[in-house]
Amino acid sequence: MLSARSLFQEIVDNDDSFQLFCSIAASGEAQGGWENARIAALVPDAMRDLAPKITRHGADEDKHGRIFQALLRKRGLQAVPVPPETDYTMLLERRGIGLAHDKLRRQEALSEDDIVVYLAHSRVTEQRAADQMDMLVKYFGDHPVVGKAIHMISNDEDNHLAYCHEELLRLARAGHGRTIQRVLRESALAEIAVYRDVSLAVMDHMGRLLHWPAPKAALLAAGIRGMYAYERFSGWHRMVALRMPERRNALGGAPLTTPEYA
């Protein structure tokens, strides 16, 4: 029977597919860490109170990258180049979603609207990350190899999502509501398309590494396209809703780590 549990188990059990999975994840987290560090350094003076939280966000993502690198080392593996068609962050940037890397490389302060764009984009992508980690915790939270890492990353992603909700609601009250809603909608519609494309590309690579028969590969591709159709029709609305989170000031402290993944 084809299920998320059996699919992920198959990927984890094979060195080549596990290597690609961790390499893609580590690369994406490292990009996120760099982006947040640059945003924290360029926050406009009127929003300097956000800089420590943005720094914490980036530090968490750097930590996640180290976790995936550590998982590779435990298997005696090294990271491999990430196929461009699986680079979620790069593909989102090409669609004009989030803050362009060219802007972040400059030594010019960002505007308040830039910070709104960053938070709205993050609210959408962190929803995806939190949902994925919830699924992995459900099925693999007790896995002897990846279980501990999954729990740690899942907790961080929940914090990141809570932070985005809280700060966007605060900014909406400060008069940025229209911009927030516009950017959330644009980001969500672009993200679901990019996620579909990246998912199809990743499954294509995994299928070749794991020698999946054509019917299995076709069924997985159909499932990915079906999920996109649902999200495009109505599912994207949950990615733009804002509500005050139970976790308040979720990124208000120092980033947490463990000796194993320091």
N, C-alpha and C positions, 0 to 999 in steps of 0.2 A: 504493500500500500504506500502511495506517495503522500508524504506529509512533511510539514516543516521540521519536525523532529528527525525523521529518517533522512531528510535531505542534509540537514546540518551535521548529523552524525557521520554521514558519508564523506562530507567535506573535511571534517576534523580527523577522521581516521586515515586519510590519505595524505602523505607528506607533500606531494605537489600541490594539491588543492588547498591544504592548510597553509602552505607557504604563500600562495597567491592571496588567499583570504586575509591573512595577517598583514601582508605587505600593503594591500589596498587600504585596510583599516588604519595602519600606522601612518601611511602617507597622508590620508585625509585628516587625521588628528594633528599631525605636525603642521599641516597648512593652517588648520584652525588655531593652533597655538600661536603661530607667527602673526596671523591676522589680528587676533585679539591683543597681542603685545603691541603691535603698531597702533591700533586704535587707542589703546590706553595711553600711549605716548603722545597722541595727537588730539586728545579730547579738548574741546574748547574750554576756555576759562570758566564760562558759566555752568559747565557740567563737570567740573573737576571732581565733584563728590562721587561720580561714577567710576573714575579711573581705578580705584582699588578693586571694585567688583569685576571690571573688564579684565584687569590683570589676573584675578583669581580664575576667571573663565578660561583665559588662555593657559594658565598654569595647569588647570585640570586637563585640558586637551593635550598639552605636552606630556602629562603623566600617562594619559591613555595611549599615546604613541609609544612610550617606553614600555608599557604593559604588553602591547602586541609584539614589540621587539623581544621582550623577555620570553614570551611564549614561543617565539621562533627559536631562540637560543636553547631553550629547554629541550627542543626536538633536534638540536644540532643543525638548524637551518639558518640561512641568511635571507634577508629581504631581497626580493626580485623587483625589477622595474615594473611600474604600474602601467598597464596599457592605457593610452590616452582616453579611449572610449569608456573606461571605467572610472575616470577621475571626476567624481561628483562635484567637487568644489570648482574645478576649472570649467566644467560645463555650465554650471550656474553662472559663473562670472561672464562667460561668453554670451549668455542671454541677458546680461546687464543686471543681474540680481546680486544684491549686496554691494559692498564698496569695492571698486576696482583696485587691483593690486598696484597699478601705476600711481593711483592717488595715495595709497598707503606708503609707498616708497619715498614720497616727497617729505620734506621737512616743514610742511605747512599744516597749521592747525585745521582740524575738521570743523565743519559747521554743525549747528544744532540739528539741522535736517539730516546731515550725514549720520549722526548718532541715532536718530529715529529710524533711518534706513537700516543701520546695523542691527538694532534691536528687533525690528519687525522681521527682517530676514532671519535672524537667529530664532525668533519665536517659531517660525515655520520649520526650519531645519532641525531644531531641537525637539519639536514634536515628533518628527520622523525618528530621530535617534532614540528618544525615550520609548516610543512604541516598539521599536526593534529590540531594545534591551529588555523591555517587559516580556516580550515573547521568548527571548533567550533565557531569562531567569526562570520562566515557567517551565521550560523544557530541559534546561541544562544548568540550572542553578546548583545542582549537586554533582556536576560532572567533575571527576578528579583532576582533569587537566585545565579546563577553562572556567570552572564554576566560580572560583574566588574572584577572578578577573571580571567576570560578567557581573557579579554582585557589586563590585566596586564601581565599575563604569556606569551601571544602571543608576546607582544612587547619585552619582555626579550629574548624569543627564537629567534626572528629576529636579535636581537643584537648579541646573541651567534653565530649564523650562519655567520653573517657578519664578526665577529672577526676571526672565523676559516678560512674563505676565505682569508682575508687580511694577516693573519700571515703565512699561508701556502704558499701564493704567495711570501711573503718576504723570507721565508726559501728556496723556490725553486730557487730564484735568488741567494741565498747564497750557492747553490751547493747541496741541498738536494732533487732535483727534482725526481730522480729515486726512492729513498726511499719513497717519498710522494706518487707517483703514485702506487707503489706496495702495500703500506699499505692501500691506499684508495680502491683499487680493492678488496683486501682480506677482508677488513672491510665491504664493501658494500655487497658482496656476502654472507658473514656470517650473516650480519644484516637482510637481507630480509628473510632468512630462520628462524632466531630466531623470527622475528616479526610475521611471519606466525604461528609459533608454539605457541607463546604467545597469539596471537589473537584468535586462535582456543581454547586455554585453558580458556581464559577470557570469551569468548562467551559460552563455555560449562558451566562454573560456573553461568553466568548470566541466561542462559536458565533454569537451575534448580531452581534458586531463583525466576524467573519470570514465571515459569511453561509454557515455550514455547512448543507448539505442535511440534512433530517430524518433520513435513514438513518445518516449519519455521526454526528450528535449522539446518536442512540439507541444506536449501537454503543459510543461512548465512555462513555455513562452505564451501559450494561450491564457494561462492563469495570470501572468504578469499583465498582459494586455487587458484582461477582464478587470483586474484591480484598478488599472488606470481609467477604464471606462466608468467604473463606479465613482472613483474620486473626481473625475472630470464632471460627472453629472451632479453629484451632491456631496461627496465625501470631503471635498476641499474646504467646505464651510467650517468643519471642526478645527481646521488649521489656522483659522483667522479669528476665532472667537477669543475674547479676553475675559478672564475672571480672576478675582483675587485668590491667590494660592493659599493652601494651608501652610506651606513652608514660607514663612515671611523672612525677609533679609537672608535668603538662602546662600548668597555669596558674600555675606558680610564678614566672614572670618578668613583665616589663613587657609590655603589649600592643604588638604589632608593627603598623606601618602603612607606607605609602609616600607620598611627596609627592603622587602623583596622587590618592590617596583620603584624604588627611589631613583 
